[in-house]
Amino acid sequence: MTEEGVEEMRTKAREYAKKKGYVLNVNDKQLSVVLRGLARNLERFGAAYCPCRLRSGDPEKDKIIICPCIYHEEEIEEQGMCHCRLFFKKKSE
């Protein structure tokens, strides 16, 4: 996995968060772990599977855990963040 791949994931995640009104994890260490996992999965398996969820190995079934996974919106709404701690709800000012 390359640093370029990690930075590409960071850019995609930042753009998505901005579009949806979320923010990325402000803890750089946690954020880096998730971005590295996404980049590694993209390189190994051809898709940015959520590194915090188990793949079944069936690409059709695993589509639902490609980041952003189908669970993230509900998790952010209920818990203020997604399971991976990549996306967070913006704090109300």
N, C-alpha and C positions, 0 to 999 in steps of 0.2 A: 504494500500500500504506500502510495506516494504522498508527500506533503501537498502536492497540487490537488490530489484527489480529496484530501481532507479539506483544503480551502474551497474546493468546488462544492462540497457538501455544506460548508459554512455559508457560502453565498446563497445556495438554494434554500437552506433553512431560514436565513435572514429574510430573503425575499418573500417566502411563504408566510412567515410570521407577520411581516409588515402588511401583507395583503389581507390576512385574517384578523389583524388587530391583536396579535400575541407578541410576546417578547421571548428572546432566547434566554436560556439559563445564564444568570450573571456570574455564576461560579465557573471560572475558566477551566478548572481542572475537570469538573463534571461534564461540562460542555464538550471539551476535547475528547473525553472517553467515548461519548455517544457519537460524535462526528467521525472519530476513527473507526468505530464499529460499523457505521453506515458505509464509509468508504471501503472498508475491508469486505463487507458483504457484497457491495457493488462489484468489486474486483473479482471476488471468488465465485459469486453466484449469478452475476449479471443483473442484479437488482439491489436497490438500497433497502434491504429488509431491516426492519426494526431490530437493533441488536439486543433488545431487552425481551424479545419474545422468541419462542421456539419455532423453528421452521419444521414443517412436516416432511419436506423434501419434494412435495408435489407442487410444482410451480403454479398450477391453477388454484389450489387451496391456499397457497401462501401469498397470493396477490393481496389479500386483505391486510397483510402485515408489512407491505412496502410503505416506507415512510413518505408522507404522513399516513399512518395506519388508520383503519376505519374506527378505531376506538378513541383516537386522540381528542376529538371535539367534546365527546361526553365526559371524558376524564378531566379535561381542562375546565369544563363547566362545573363539574361536581367537586373536584379536588384542587382546582387552581393551577394544575400542571398535568402534562401527559405522563404516562407510566415511566418513560425513559428520562424524564426531567429535561427534555429538550425544549419544549414549548411551554410557556407560562402565560397565564391570564395577566393582562396589564393591570396594574394596581390603579384603583380609582383615586382620582386626585381630589 
